[in-house]
Amino acid sequence: MVGYFLVVYLYYQIKTINTMAKTCEELYIGKVEAGIRSIRMGTKTPNEAQVGLWLNKVKQLNDGMYLDLLEKYKNVMKEYEKKNNKMFG
């Protein structure tokens, strides 16, 4: 009986670990999206967010996703530049 509970316990532990594990691609995409969001919200500058670094890593793994994220990044950067030009110009 103890063996059965041990097997059930280990099964759920393994299942939890497998659902928590992310691929490098998912991690890189998450970093890009978080960087874009932080620039848009004004909590980080583009240099601090390092979106370009993570975009290059995404490009090596998934070209289509890279292009989608690059488009979002370009749009956010246009808004960022407009906002900064109003403040300083």
Secondary structure, 3 states (H helix, E strand, C coil): CHHHHHHHHHHHHHHHHHHHCCCHHHHHHHHHHHHHHHHHHCCCCHHHHCHHHHHHHHHHHCHHHHHHHHHHHHHHHHHHHHHHHHHHC
